[in-house]
C-alpha cells in the first residue's frame, strides 16, 4: 500500500505530566488498530516535555476519517489536562518505504 498523506501532531506535556503523556500515547496504538486507512502510526518524543504523533494514510479520505476518529477525540479530551493545545500539521508524503 502506498501513502500520500500524513499528519504531524505536536504538543508539550504540562508540568509534571510527562509520564502520564507517555502512558496516553502508549494507549493510542489500540485506538488506531481498527482504522484501515491508518497505514502507519507512531507516538514520538521530541524532547523532555515535547511529544507527538506521526501517521500516514493512502489519501485525503483516510486522513480525514482519522481526524474524526477516537485518537482525535482523546486528544481533545486530554488537552489542558495532560498537555498543551496540539499543533496539527497536514503533510504530503513524497516518498516512503513500508513493510510489505
Biopython code that builds the backbone (N, CA, C, O; Angstrom):
import numpy as np
from Bio.PDB.StructureBuilder import StructureBuilder

atoms = [
    (1, "UNK", "N", (0.853, -1.182, 0.000)),
    (1, "UNK", "CA", (0.000, 0.000, 0.000)),
    (1, "UNK", "C", (0.893, 1.237, 0.000)),
    (1, "UNK", "O", (1.856, 1.311, 0.764)),
    (2, "UNK", "N", (0.585, 2.183, -0.832)),
    (2, "UNK", "CA", (1.345, 3.428, -0.854)),
    (2, "UNK", "C", (0.654, 4.470, 0.022)),
    (2, "UNK", "O", (-0.551, 4.408, 0.269)),
    (3, "UNK", "N", (1.443, 5.412, 0.475)),
    (3, "UNK", "CA", (0.908, 6.506, 1.289)),
    (3, "UNK", "C", (1.227, 7.819, 0.598)),
    (3, "UNK", "O", (2.304, 7.990, 0.027)),
    (4, "UNK", "N", (0.281, 8.741, 0.656)),
    (4, "UNK", "CA", (0.475, 10.047, 0.031)),
    (4, "UNK", "C", (0.202, 11.200, 0.981)),
    (4, "UNK", "O", (0.562, 12.340, 0.690)),
    (5, "UNK", "N", (-0.431, 10.917, 2.116)),
    (5, "UNK", "CA", (-0.811, 11.964, 3.065)),
    (5, "UNK", "C", (-0.347, 11.590, 4.465)),
    (5, "UNK", "O", (-0.197, 10.412, 4.789)),
    (6, "UNK", "N", (-0.124, 12.604, 5.285)),
    (6, "UNK", "CA", (0.308, 12.355, 6.652)),
    (6, "UNK", "C", (-0.152, 13.438, 7.592)),
    (6, "UNK", "O", (-0.719, 14.454, 7.189)),
    (7, "UNK", "N", (0.110, 13.189, 8.859)),
    (7, "UNK", "CA", (-0.150, 14.158, 9.922)),
    (7, "UNK", "C", (1.046, 14.184, 10.858)),
    (7, "UNK", "O", (1.639, 13.149, 11.160)),
    (8, "UNK", "N", (1.388, 15.369, 11.306)),
    (8, "UNK", "CA", (2.356, 15.531, 12.376)),
    (8, "UNK", "C", (1.667, 16.348, 13.456)),
    (8, "UNK", "O", (1.335, 17.516, 13.255)),
    (9, "UNK", "N", (1.460, 15.723, 14.592)),
    (9, "UNK", "CA", (0.792, 16.359, 15.728)),
    (9, "UNK", "C", (1.844, 16.555, 16.808)),
    (9, "UNK", "O", (2.534, 15.608, 17.186)),
    (10, "UNK", "N", (1.970, 17.787, 17.308)),
    (10, "UNK", "CA", (2.962, 18.079, 18.351)),
    (10, "UNK", "C", (2.300, 18.779, 19.521)),
    (10, "UNK", "O", (1.387, 19.588, 19.353)),
    (11, "UNK", "N", (2.786, 18.445, 20.721)),
    (11, "UNK", "CA", (2.268, 19.087, 21.925)),
    (11, "UNK", "C", (3.284, 18.938, 23.043)),
    (11, "UNK", "O", (4.161, 18.075, 22.993)),
    (12, "UNK", "N", (3.154, 19.793, 24.054)),
    (12, "UNK", "CA", (4.045, 19.763, 25.213)),
    (12, "UNK", "C", (3.281, 19.289, 26.434)),
    (12, "UNK", "O", (2.152, 19.709, 26.687)),
    (13, "UNK", "N", (3.925, 18.402, 27.187)),
    (13, "UNK", "CA", (3.333, 17.938, 28.439)),
    (13, "UNK", "C", (3.244, 19.102, 29.415)),
    (13, "UNK", "O", (4.137, 19.947, 29.471)),
    (14, "UNK", "N", (2.175, 19.138, 30.171)),
    (14, "UNK", "CA", (2.074, 20.113, 31.245)),
    (14, "UNK", "C", (3.064, 19.719, 32.339)),
    (14, "UNK", "O", (3.438, 18.549, 32.427)),
    (15, "UNK", "N", (3.497, 20.664, 33.174)),
    (15, "UNK", "CA", (4.496, 20.361, 34.200)),
    (15, "UNK", "C", (4.107, 19.148, 35.050)),
    (15, "UNK", "O", (3.010, 19.073, 35.603)),
    (16, "UNK", "N", (5.051, 18.200, 35.133)),
    (16, "UNK", "CA", (4.847, 17.006, 35.942)),
    (16, "UNK", "C", (3.995, 15.929, 35.294)),
    (16, "UNK", "O", (3.738, 14.898, 35.916)),
    (17, "UNK", "N", (3.548, 16.140, 34.061)),
    (17, "UNK", "CA", (2.643, 15.191, 33.394)),
    (17, "UNK", "C", (3.343, 14.347, 32.319)),
    (17, "UNK", "O", (2.679, 13.651, 31.551)),
    (18, "UNK", "N", (4.663, 14.405, 32.261)),
    (18, "UNK", "CA", (5.382, 13.708, 31.200)),
    (18, "UNK", "C", (5.090, 12.202, 31.183)),
    (18, "UNK", "O", (4.839, 11.637, 30.118)),
    (19, "UNK", "N", (5.118, 11.557, 32.335)),
    (19, "UNK", "CA", (4.840, 10.112, 32.384)),
    (19, "UNK", "C", (3.399, 9.811, 31.999)),
    (19, "UNK", "O", (3.126, 8.798, 31.356)),
    (20, "UNK", "N", (2.480, 10.680, 32.386)),
    (20, "UNK", "CA", (1.074, 10.494, 32.017)),
    (20, "UNK", "C", (0.882, 10.628, 30.505)),
    (20, "UNK", "O", (0.086, 9.903, 29.909)),
    (21, "UNK", "N", (1.609, 11.552, 29.896)),
    (21, "UNK", "CA", (1.518, 11.714, 28.444)),
    (21, "UNK", "C", (2.069, 10.471, 27.754)),
    (21, "UNK", "O", (1.494, 10.002, 26.772)),
    (22, "UNK", "N", (3.178, 9.933, 28.259)),
    (22, "UNK", "CA", (3.730, 8.712, 27.678)),
    (22, "UNK", "C", (2.716, 7.576, 27.760)),
    (22, "UNK", "O", (2.535, 6.843, 26.788)),
    (23, "UNK", "N", (2.061, 7.421, 28.891)),
    (23, "UNK", "CA", (1.028, 6.382, 29.033)),
    (23, "UNK", "C", (-0.134, 6.626, 28.069)),
    (23, "UNK", "O", (-0.652, 5.690, 27.461)),
    (24, "UNK", "N", (-0.532, 7.875, 27.936)),
    (24, "UNK", "CA", (-1.601, 8.228, 26.999)),
    (24, "UNK", "C", (-1.224, 7.809, 25.578)),
    (24, "UNK", "O", (-2.033, 7.221, 24.860)),
    (25, "UNK", "N", (0.006, 8.115, 25.185)),
    (25, "UNK", "CA", (0.453, 7.750, 23.844)),
    (25, "UNK", "C", (0.570, 6.236, 23.689)),
    (25, "UNK", "O", (0.243, 5.696, 22.633)),
    (26, "UNK", "N", (1.033, 5.551, 24.730)),
    (26, "UNK", "CA", (1.112, 4.088, 24.674)),
    (26, "UNK", "C", (-0.263, 3.478, 24.398)),
    (26, "UNK", "O", (-0.373, 2.488, 23.675)),
    (27, "UNK", "N", (-1.294, 4.063, 24.967)),
    (27, "UNK", "CA", (-2.649, 3.537, 24.772)),
    (27, "UNK", "C", (-3.236, 3.942, 23.415)),
    (27, "UNK", "O", (-4.223, 3.359, 22.968)),
    (28, "UNK", "N", (-2.639, 4.925, 22.772)),
    (28, "UNK", "CA", (-3.161, 5.406, 21.493)),
    (28, "UNK", "C", (-3.108, 4.383, 20.379)),
    (28, "UNK", "O", (-3.957, 4.384, 19.487)),
    (29, "UNK", "N", (-2.114, 3.509, 20.423)),
    (29, "UNK", "CA", (-1.986, 2.498, 19.365)),
    (29, "UNK", "C", (-3.241, 1.648, 19.258)),
    (29, "UNK", "O", (-3.700, 1.352, 18.155)),
    (30, "UNK", "N", (-3.791, 1.259, 20.383)),
    (30, "UNK", "CA", (-5.005, 0.432, 20.374)),
    (30, "UNK", "C", (-6.170, 1.168, 19.716)),
    (30, "UNK", "O", (-7.039, 0.543, 19.109)),
    (31, "UNK", "N", (-6.188, 2.483, 19.837)),
    (31, "UNK", "CA", (-7.286, 3.261, 19.262)),
    (31, "UNK", "C", (-7.266, 3.286, 17.737)),
    (31, "UNK", "O", (-8.305, 3.478, 17.106)),
    (32, "UNK", "N", (-6.088, 3.094, 17.142)),
    (32, "UNK", "CA", (-5.999, 3.137, 15.677)),
    (32, "UNK", "C", (-5.970, 1.749, 15.032)),
    (32, "UNK", "O", (-5.951, 1.637, 13.806)),
    (33, "UNK", "N", (-5.965, 0.710, 15.838)),
    (33, "UNK", "CA", (-5.887, -0.653, 15.299)),
    (33, "UNK", "C", (-6.960, -0.942, 14.252)),
    (33, "UNK", "O", (-6.679, -1.609, 13.257)),
    (34, "UNK", "N", (-8.164, -0.461, 14.454)),
    (34, "UNK", "CA", (-9.264, -0.759, 13.541)),
    (34, "UNK", "C", (-9.412, 0.252, 12.408)),
    (34, "UNK", "O", (-10.332, 0.139, 11.598)),
    (35, "UNK", "N", (-8.528, 1.226, 12.343)),
    (35, "UNK", "CA", (-8.588, 2.225, 11.274)),
    (35, "UNK", "C", (-7.838, 1.692, 10.056)),
    (35, "UNK", "O", (-6.610, 1.756, 9.998)),
    (36, "UNK", "N", (-8.570, 1.177, 9.103)),
    (36, "UNK", "CA", (-7.964, 0.559, 7.923)),
    (36, "UNK", "C", (-7.063, 1.519, 7.149)),
    (36, "UNK", "O", (-6.047, 1.098, 6.596)),
    (37, "UNK", "N", (-7.415, 2.779, 7.103)),
    (37, "UNK", "CA", (-6.655, 3.733, 6.297)),
    (37, "UNK", "C", (-5.462, 4.333, 7.036)),
    (37, "UNK", "O", (-4.682, 5.074, 6.436)),
    (38, "UNK", "N", (-5.303, 4.031, 8.318)),
    (38, "UNK", "CA", (-4.112, 4.483, 9.029)),
    (38, "UNK", "C", (-3.034, 3.441, 8.760)),
    (38, "UNK", "O", (-2.964, 2.411, 9.431)),
    (39, "UNK", "N", (-2.197, 3.725, 7.768)),
    (39, "UNK", "CA", (-1.200, 2.768, 7.305)),
    (39, "UNK", "C", (-0.084, 2.579, 8.316)),
    (39, "UNK", "O", (0.362, 1.456, 8.553)),
    (40, "UNK", "N", (0.365, 3.667, 8.909)),
    (40, "UNK", "CA", (1.406, 3.613, 9.939)),
    (40, "UNK", "C", (1.129, 4.716, 10.950)),
    (40, "UNK", "O", (0.690, 5.807, 10.587)),
    (41, "UNK", "N", (1.390, 4.421, 12.228)),
    (41, "UNK", "CA", (1.116, 5.354, 13.322)),
    (41, "UNK", "C", (2.273, 5.280, 14.297)),
    (41, "UNK", "O", (2.671, 4.189, 14.706)),
    (42, "UNK", "N", (2.819, 6.425, 14.674)),
    (42, "UNK", "CA", (3.961, 6.485, 15.578)),
    (42, "UNK", "C", (3.709, 7.501, 16.678)),
    (42, "UNK", "O", (3.324, 8.636, 16.400)),
    (43, "UNK", "N", (3.921, 7.107, 17.912)),
    (43, "UNK", "CA", (3.961, 8.037, 19.039)),
    (43, "UNK", "C", (5.431, 8.395, 19.218)),
    (43, "UNK", "O", (6.284, 7.507, 19.249)),
    (44, "UNK", "N", (5.736, 9.682, 19.335)),
    (44, "UNK", "CA", (7.131, 10.109, 19.371)),
    (44, "UNK", "C", (7.388, 11.066, 20.533)),
    (44, "UNK", "O", (6.495, 11.774, 21.000)),
    (45, "UNK", "N", (8.637, 11.059, 20.976)),
    (45, "UNK", "CA", (9.086, 12.026, 21.981)),
    (45, "UNK", "C", (10.160, 12.870, 21.312)),
    (45, "UNK", "O", (11.148, 12.344, 20.801)),
    (46, "UNK", "N", (9.958, 14.175, 21.320)),
    (46, "UNK", "CA", (10.862, 15.097, 20.649)),
    (46, "UNK", "C", (11.847, 15.750, 21.611)),
    (46, "UNK", "O", (12.858, 16.305, 21.179)),
    (47, "UNK", "N", (11.568, 15.691, 22.889)),
    (47, "UNK", "CA", (12.406, 16.288, 23.911)),
    (47, "UNK", "C", (11.847, 15.926, 25.272)),
    (47, "UNK", "O", (10.888, 15.160, 25.356)),
    (48, "UNK", "N", (12.424, 16.459, 26.342)),
    (48, "UNK", "CA", (11.984, 16.083, 27.689)),
    (48, "UNK", "C", (10.489, 16.278, 27.936)),
    (48, "UNK", "O", (9.865, 15.476, 28.631)),
    (49, "UNK", "N", (9.917, 17.334, 27.373)),
    (49, "UNK", "CA", (8.486, 17.590, 27.588)),
    (49, "UNK", "C", (7.699, 17.684, 26.288)),
    (49, "UNK", "O", (6.498, 17.957, 26.305)),
    (50, "UNK", "N", (8.372, 17.458, 25.156)),
    (50, "UNK", "CA", (7.732, 17.582, 23.839)),
    (50, "UNK", "C", (7.429, 16.205, 23.259)),
    (50, "UNK", "O", (8.298, 15.335, 23.192)),
    (51, "UNK", "N", (6.182, 16.027, 22.843)),
    (51, "UNK", "CA", (5.716, 14.747, 22.325)),
    (51, "UNK", "C", (4.973, 14.964, 21.021)),
    (51, "UNK", "O", (4.695, 16.097, 20.629)),
    (52, "UNK", "N", (4.655, 13.866, 20.356)),
    (52, "UNK", "CA", (3.883, 13.990, 19.139)),
    (52, "UNK", "C", (3.392, 12.662, 18.613)),
    (52, "UNK", "O", (3.652, 11.598, 19.174)),
    (53, "UNK", "N", (2.675, 12.768, 17.516)),
    (53, "UNK", "CA", (2.179, 11.613, 16.777)),
    (53, "UNK", "C", (2.454, 11.889, 15.305)),
    (53, "UNK", "O", (2.178, 12.976, 14.799)),
    (54, "UNK", "N", (3.002, 10.886, 14.629)),
    (54, "UNK", "CA", (3.203, 10.958, 13.185)),
    (54, "UNK", "C", (2.477, 9.765, 12.585)),
    (54, "UNK", "O", (2.709, 8.627, 12.996)),
    (55, "UNK", "N", (1.612, 10.009, 11.630)),
    (55, "UNK", "CA", (0.913, 8.912, 10.981)),
    (55, "UNK", "C", (0.716, 9.210, 9.505)),
    (55, "UNK", "O", (0.731, 10.364, 9.076)),
    (56, "UNK", "N", (0.528, 8.129, 8.729)),
    (56, "UNK", "CA", (0.405, 8.265, 7.282)),
    (56, "UNK", "C", (-0.801, 7.483, 6.763)),
    (56, "UNK", "O", (-1.273, 6.525, 7.375)),
    (57, "UNK", "N", (-1.276, 7.944, 5.597)),
    (57, "UNK", "CA", (-2.532, 7.459, 5.022)),
    (57, "UNK", "C", (-2.401, 7.370, 3.503)),
    (57, "UNK", "O", (-1.555, 8.044, 2.915)),
    (58, "UNK", "N", (-3.230, 6.544, 2.865)),
    (58, "UNK", "CA", (-3.162, 6.443, 1.407)),
    (58, "UNK", "C", (-3.711, 7.671, 0.678)),
    (58, "UNK", "O", (-3.330, 7.945, -0.460)),
    (59, "UNK", "N", (-4.611, 8.411, 1.342)),
    (59, "UNK", "CA", (-5.266, 9.526, 0.652)),
    (59, "UNK", "C", (-5.908, 10.483, 1.659)),
    (59, "UNK", "O", (-5.888, 10.246, 2.867)),
    (60, "UNK", "N", (-6.472, 11.561, 1.134)),
    (60, "UNK", "CA", (-7.134, 12.557, 1.988)),
    (60, "UNK", "C", (-8.300, 11.963, 2.768)),
    (60, "UNK", "O", (-8.515, 12.313, 3.928)),
    (61, "UNK", "N", (-9.048, 11.073, 2.140)),
    (61, "UNK", "CA", (-10.217, 10.492, 2.810)),
    (61, "UNK", "C", (-9.801, 9.712, 4.054)),
    (61, "UNK", "O", (-10.458, 9.806, 5.090)),
    (62, "UNK", "N", (-8.720, 8.948, 3.959)),
    (62, "UNK", "CA", (-8.234, 8.201, 5.115)),
    (62, "UNK", "C", (-7.773, 9.123, 6.225)),
    (62, "UNK", "O", (-8.036, 8.877, 7.402)),
    (63, "UNK", "N", (-7.082, 10.188, 5.842)),
    (63, "UNK", "CA", (-6.620, 11.153, 6.841)),
    (63, "UNK", "C", (-7.805, 11.848, 7.500)),
    (63, "UNK", "O", (-7.818, 12.033, 8.717)),
    (64, "UNK", "N", (-8.793, 12.231, 6.711)),
    (64, "UNK", "CA", (-9.969, 12.902, 7.267)),
    (64, "UNK", "C", (-10.746, 11.987, 8.206)),
    (64, "UNK", "O", (-11.246, 12.431, 9.240)),
    (65, "UNK", "N", (-10.848, 10.707, 7.846)),
    (65, "UNK", "CA", (-11.520, 9.746, 8.719)),
    (65, "UNK", "C", (-10.786, 9.645, 10.050)),
    (65, "UNK", "O", (-11.412, 9.622, 11.110)),
    (66, "UNK", "N", (-9.468, 9.587, 9.995)),
    (66, "UNK", "CA", (-8.662, 9.514, 11.219)),
    (66, "UNK", "C", (-8.864, 10.758, 12.083)),
    (66, "UNK", "O", (-8.962, 10.661, 13.306)),
    (67, "UNK", "N", (-8.925, 11.916, 11.446)),
    (67, "UNK", "CA", (-9.088, 13.165, 12.196)),
    (67, "UNK", "C", (-10.437, 13.262, 12.905)),
    (67, "UNK", "O", (-10.606, 14.075, 13.814)),
    (68, "UNK", "N", (-11.379, 12.451, 12.499)),
    (68, "UNK", "CA", (-12.674, 12.446, 13.188)),
    (68, "UNK", "C", (-12.851, 11.189, 14.037)),
    (68, "UNK", "O", (-13.957, 10.892, 14.488)),
    (69, "UNK", "N", (-11.767, 10.456, 14.252)),
    (69, "UNK", "CA", (-11.823, 9.196, 14.982)),
    (69, "UNK", "C", (-11.475, 9.312, 16.457)),
    (69, "UNK", "O", (-11.404, 10.414, 17.001)),
    (70, "UNK", "N", (-11.259, 8.166, 17.102)),
    (70, "UNK", "CA", (-11.069, 8.122, 18.552)),
    (70, "UNK", "C", (-9.788, 8.779, 19.060)),
    (70, "UNK", "O", (-9.778, 9.319, 20.166)),
    (71, "UNK", "N", (-8.709, 8.745, 18.279)),
    (71, "UNK", "CA", (-7.475, 9.389, 18.745)),
    (71, "UNK", "C", (-7.662, 10.899, 18.807)),
    (71, "UNK", "O", (-7.253, 11.541, 19.775)),
    (72, "UNK", "N", (-8.276, 11.463, 17.779)),
    (72, "UNK", "CA", (-8.538, 12.907, 17.778)),
    (72, "UNK", "C", (-9.441, 13.285, 18.944)),
    (72, "UNK", "O", (-9.224, 14.310, 19.590)),
    (73, "UNK", "N", (-10.444, 12.471, 19.215)),
    (73, "UNK", "CA", (-11.339, 12.740, 20.344)),
    (73, "UNK", "C", (-10.575, 12.676, 21.660)),
    (73, "UNK", "O", (-10.772, 13.519, 22.536)),
    (74, "UNK", "N", (-9.704, 11.681, 21.804)),
    (74, "UNK", "CA", (-8.919, 11.544, 23.035)),
    (74, "UNK", "C", (-7.963, 12.720, 23.208)),
    (74, "UNK", "O", (-7.762, 13.197, 24.325)),
    (75, "UNK", "N", (-7.371, 13.190, 22.104)),
    (75, "UNK", "CA", (-6.509, 14.374, 22.187)),
    (75, "UNK", "C", (-7.290, 15.566, 22.719)),
    (75, "UNK", "O", (-6.816, 16.293, 23.593)),
    (76, "UNK", "N", (-8.480, 15.757, 22.188)),
    (76, "UNK", "CA", (-9.315, 16.865, 22.647)),
    (76, "UNK", "C", (-9.662, 16.755, 24.117)),
    (76, "UNK", "O", (-9.677, 17.756, 24.833)),
    (77, "UNK", "N", (-9.941, 15.546, 24.570)),
    (77, "UNK", "CA", (-10.310, 15.336, 25.975)),
    (77, "UNK", "C", (-9.151, 15.615, 26.926)),
    (77, "UNK", "O", (-9.370, 16.065, 28.051)),
    (78, "UNK", "N", (-7.924, 15.354, 26.489)),
    (78, "UNK", "CA", (-6.764, 15.498, 27.375)),
    (78, "UNK", "C", (-6.034, 16.834, 27.235)),
    (78, "UNK", "O", (-5.130, 17.136, 28.014)),
    (79, "UNK", "N", (-6.428, 17.634, 26.240)),
    (79, "UNK", "CA", (-5.820, 18.956, 26.084)),
    (79, "UNK", "C", (-6.154, 19.804, 27.304)),
    (79, "UNK", "O", (-7.315, 19.921, 27.696)),
    (80, "UNK", "N", (-5.129, 20.387, 27.892)),
    (80, "UNK", "CA", (-5.315, 21.200, 29.090)),
    (80, "UNK", "C", (-5.225, 20.398, 30.373)),
    (80, "UNK", "O", (-5.045, 20.969, 31.449)),
    (81, "UNK", "N", (-5.347, 19.075, 30.274)),
    (81, "UNK", "CA", (-5.212, 18.200, 31.440)),
    (81, "UNK", "C", (-3.820, 17.578, 31.477)),
    (81, "UNK", "O", (-3.138, 17.616, 32.502)),
    (82, "UNK", "N", (-3.405, 17.002, 30.343)),
    (82, "UNK", "CA", (-2.082, 16.380, 30.251)),
    (82, "UNK", "C", (-1.092, 17.200, 29.445)),
    (82, "UNK", "O", (0.108, 17.177, 29.719)),
    (83, "UNK", "N", (-1.588, 17.925, 28.452)),
    (83, "UNK", "CA", (-0.685, 18.634, 27.549)),
    (83, "UNK", "C", (-1.329, 19.899, 26.998)),
    (83, "UNK", "O", (-2.530, 20.134, 27.132)),
    (84, "UNK", "N", (-0.470, 20.704, 26.371)),
    (84, "UNK", "CA", (-0.899, 21.961, 25.753)),
    (84, "UNK", "C", (-1.731, 21.683, 24.505)),
    (84, "UNK", "O", (-1.838, 20.543, 24.052)),
    (85, "UNK", "N", (-2.308, 22.732, 23.969)),
    (85, "UNK", "CA", (-3.072, 22.631, 22.716)),
    (85, "UNK", "C", (-2.166, 22.061, 21.621)),
    (85, "UNK", "O", (-1.111, 22.631, 21.343)),
    (86, "UNK", "N", (-2.556, 20.956, 21.000)),
    (86, "UNK", "CA", (-1.711, 20.366, 19.959)),
    (86, "UNK", "C", (-1.683, 21.214, 18.688)),
    (86, "UNK", "O", (-2.657, 21.885, 18.348)),
    (87, "UNK", "N", (-0.555, 21.169, 18.001)),
    (87, "UNK", "CA", (-0.493, 21.692, 16.640)),
    (87, "UNK", "C", (-0.638, 20.488, 15.714)),
    (87, "UNK", "O", (0.038, 19.475, 15.889)),
    (88, "UNK", "N", (-1.513, 20.607, 14.740)),
    (88, "UNK", "CA", (-1.772, 19.517, 13.806)),
    (88, "UNK", "C", (-1.409, 20.006, 12.414)),
    (88, "UNK", "O", (-2.026, 20.927, 11.880)),
    (89, "UNK", "N", (-0.392, 19.370, 11.836)),
    (89, "UNK", "CA", (0.073, 19.748, 10.506)),
    (89, "UNK", "C", (-0.270, 18.643, 9.519)),
    (89, "UNK", "O", (0.136, 17.495, 9.693)),
    (90, "UNK", "N", (-1.017, 18.995, 8.486)),
    (90, "UNK", "CA", (-1.275, 18.062, 7.391)),
    (90, "UNK", "C", (-0.086, 18.139, 6.442)),
    (90, "UNK", "O", (0.413, 19.225, 6.151)),
    (91, "UNK", "N", (0.364, 16.985, 5.963)),
    (91, "UNK", "CA", (1.517, 16.983, 5.080)),
    (91, "UNK", "C", (1.325, 16.011, 3.927)),
    (91, "UNK", "O", (0.502, 15.097, 3.985)),
    (92, "UNK", "N", (2.100, 16.232, 2.890)),
    (92, "UNK", "CA", (2.134, 15.332, 1.743)),
    (92, "UNK", "C", (3.370, 14.450, 1.876)),
    (92, "UNK", "O", (4.460, 14.945, 2.162)),
    (93, "UNK", "N", (3.207, 13.163, 1.671)),
    (93, "UNK", "CA", (4.321, 12.222, 1.707)),
    (93, "UNK", "C", (4.896, 12.142, 0.293)),
    (93, "UNK", "O", (4.193, 11.791, -0.654)),
    (94, "UNK", "N", (6.169, 12.468, 0.165)),
    (94, "UNK", "CA", (6.817, 12.468, -1.144)),
    (94, "UNK", "C", (7.467, 11.130, -1.470)),
    (94, "UNK", "O", (7.674, 10.806, -2.639)),
    (95, "UNK", "N", (7.784, 10.364, -0.451)),
    (95, "UNK", "CA", (8.385, 9.051, -0.644)),
    (95, "UNK", "C", (8.281, 8.265, 0.645)),
    (95, "UNK", "O", (8.189, 8.843, 1.728)),
    (96, "UNK", "N", (8.294, 6.944, 0.528)),
    (96, "UNK", "CA", (8.197, 6.112, 1.728)),
    (96, "UNK", "C", (8.764, 4.730, 1.460)),
    (96, "UNK", "O", (8.877, 4.301, 0.312)),
    (97, "UNK", "N", (9.117, 4.041, 2.536)),
    (97, "UNK", "CA", (9.493, 2.633, 2.497)),
    (97, "UNK", "C", (8.728, 1.973, 3.626)),
    (97, "UNK", "O", (9.014, 2.206, 4.800)),
    (98, "UNK", "N", (7.771, 1.164, 3.276)),
    (98, "UNK", "CA", (6.919, 0.498, 4.251)),
    (98, "UNK", "C", (7.093, -1.009, 4.137)),
    (98, "UNK", "O", (7.442, -1.512, 3.069)),
    (99, "UNK", "N", (6.852, -1.736, 5.229)),
    (99, "UNK", "CA", (6.910, -3.199, 5.133)),
    (99, "UNK", "C", (5.883, -3.712, 4.126)),
    (99, "UNK", "O", (4.834, -3.102, 3.918)),
    (100, "UNK", "N", (6.204, -4.827, 3.520)),
    (100, "UNK", "CA", (5.285, -5.426, 2.535)),
    (100, "UNK", "C", (4.055, -5.995, 3.198)),
    (100, "UNK", "O", (3.181, -6.534, 2.520)),
]
sb = StructureBuilder()
sb.init_structure("model")
sb.init_model(0)
sb.init_chain("A")
sb.init_seg("    ")
for serial, (resi, resn, name, xyz) in enumerate(atoms, 1):
    if name == "N":
        sb.init_residue(resn, " ", resi, " ")
    sb.init_atom(name, np.array(xyz, "f"), 0.0, 1.0, " ", f" {name:<3s}", serial, name[0])
structure = sb.get_structure()
